[in-house]
Amino acid sequence: MPDELPSRRAGIGEQASHAIVRVGRAWRVLGREQRLAALGAMALIVALFLPWFQKSYFAKGVVINDSRNAFDAPFVAFAVMLVALGVLALLFARGERRGFHLPGGDGTVILAAGTWAALLILYRLFDKPSVSRAEAGATIGLEWGIFVALVTACALASAGARVRAAHRPEPPLPVAQEPAPPARPAGQPEAPSQPRAAAPDHAGGEAPTRIGEPPSTPERLF
């Protein structure tokens, strides 16, 4: 049991180093506009953890300022994170030259993802956190983090428009391999090949005989 722990740690370290190498290789393959889209998606994920709202209320005669991030509304936060992770997965697959086709192309998909994230953030600008009974009389204000998230979502949409305008060719689709013929059982003889019909004899002017029929006899002339 004590010997298994170092081996597991070594295996995890090898997997992590292999993943880092794959990410670095994929990053070098991507174009400039694709890298901008990847940076926008990563910045959007970071912006979810920044302060979005500030709640101020009195409790026992003391003013309490409570900062809230995007996860105060989990549905919107996880929806935006899913959009950003989807863009990163798409770009990573393109960096590894994986062939698949998306409706409208990669640029259209990234543009739609950034636009959808921006709409969700705009919705959160007006849908402020609720106030409980213990926080009666609380005031809720906007923090700088929500504006950073809105800017990064717009930047992601702009990067998608650049990817669309670049018209980069997609990697070729994988070619489907034909199934191999079934293996012949050991000891079974090969099937005999059928004889082909004889070619016509143009020199003699006689038609070839069919397989299994007797040769035709010449007709009498008198």
Secondary structure, DSSP 4 states (H G I P E B T S, - for coil): -TTHHHHHHHHHHHHHHHHHHHHHHHHHHS-HHHHHHHHHHHHHHHHTTS--EEEEEEETTEEEEEEE-GGGSHHHHHHHHHHHHHHHHHHHHHHTT-----TT-HHHHHHHHHHHHHHHHHHHHHSPPP--GGGTT-EEEE-HHHHHHHHHHHHHHHHHHHHHHHTPPPPPPPPPPPPPPPPPPTTPPPPPPPPPPPPPBTTTTBPPPPTTSPPPPPPP--
